[in-house]
Amino acid sequence: MGKLLGWIVVALLVWAAWKFWTLSKRRSQGGPGKGSAGGTDASSGRPTDSSAAQDDRPDGVERMVRCAHCDLHLPASDARFSSGKAYCSDEHLRLARTRDTDG
């Protein structure tokens, strides 16, 4: 039983070292969040170039953005953009616009 526990500890240490190495490698290459939202389509508020939504990520992995109104994280392709800020819904975009014009 003691040997099994030892092997489990060794496996966890190897996994932690690999995870640390991949994270440090990713950060040294620019990592997530390095890109900007890019241009947006005025009618939908979505990014106009496909690289803004993917940002050099592996297939199926999409850049996440935070709603400027409620702090919800969502895929960039689902967000509405205005003035460089992302919003999770048309309602939050509308509320931000009315708040900006009132204040």
C-alpha positions in Angstrom: 0.0 0.0 0.0 2.9 2.3 0.8 4.4 1.8 -2.6 1.1 2.6 -4.4 0.8 5.8 -2.4 4.4 6.7 -3.4 3.6 6.2 -7.1 0.5 8.3 -6.8 2.6 11.1 -5.2 5.2 10.8 -8.0 2.5 10.9 -10.7 0.9 14.0 -9.1 4.3 15.8 -9.0 5.0 14.9 -12.6 1.5 16.2 -13.6 2.0 19.5 -11.6 5.5 20.0 -13.2 4.0 19.5 -16.7 1.1 21.9 -16.0 3.5 24.5 -14.6 5.7 24.2 -17.7 2.9 24.5 -20.2 1.4 27.5 -18.4 4.8 29.3 -18.2 5.4 28.5 -21.9 2.0 29.9 -22.8 2.6 33.1 -20.8 6.0 33.6 -22.4 4.4 33.4 -25.9 1.8 36.1 -25.1 -0.9 33.9 -23.6 -4.6 34.4 -23.4 -6.0 37.9 -23.4 -3.2 39.4 -25.5 -5.4 40.4 -28.4 -8.0 43.2 -28.6 -11.6 42.9 -29.6 -10.9 44.4 -33.0 -13.6 46.0 -35.2 -17.3 45.3 -34.8 -20.2 45.0 -37.1 -22.5 47.9 -36.3 -25.7 45.9 -36.8 -24.9 42.9 -34.6 -22.1 44.3 -32.4 -20.0 41.2 -33.1 -16.3 41.2 -34.1 -15.8 41.7 -37.8 -12.6 39.6 -38.2 -12.6 36.0 -37.3 -9.2 36.2 -35.6 -10.7 38.4 -32.8 -12.9 35.5 -31.8 -10.3 32.7 -32.1 -7.0 34.6 -31.2 -4.6 31.7 -32.3 -6.2 29.1 -30.1 -6.5 25.3 -30.9 -9.6 24.1 -32.7 -12.8 24.4 -30.6 -11.3 26.8 -28.1 -12.6 30.3 -28.2 -11.5 33.6 -26.5 -13.7 34.5 -23.5 -14.7 38.0 -22.7 -16.3 39.6 -19.6 -19.6 41.5 -19.8 -18.9 45.1 -18.8 -22.3 45.3 -17.1 -22.7 42.1 -15.1 -19.1 40.5 -15.2 -20.5 37.3 -16.8 -17.8 35.5 -18.9 -18.9 34.4 -22.3 -17.4 33.4 -25.7 -16.4 36.4 -27.8 -18.5 35.2 -30.7 -21.7 35.5 -28.5 -20.8 38.9 -27.1 -22.1 42.3 -28.3 -19.3 44.9 -28.6 -19.5 48.7 -28.2 -16.7 51.2 -27.6 -14.2 48.4 -27.0 -16.4 46.8 -24.3 -18.2 43.4 -24.4 -21.7 42.8 -23.3 -23.6 39.5 -22.8 -26.9 40.7 -24.2 -28.6 43.4 -26.2 -30.3 44.5 -22.9 -27.0 45.1 -21.2 -25.6 46.9 -24.2 -28.7 49.1 -24.2 -28.4 49.8 -20.4 -24.7 50.7 -20.9 -25.6 53.1 -23.7 -28.3 54.8 -21.7 -26.1 55.0 -18.6 -23.3 56.6 -20.8 -25.7 59.2 -22.2 -27.2 60.0 -18.8 -23.9 60.5 -17.0 
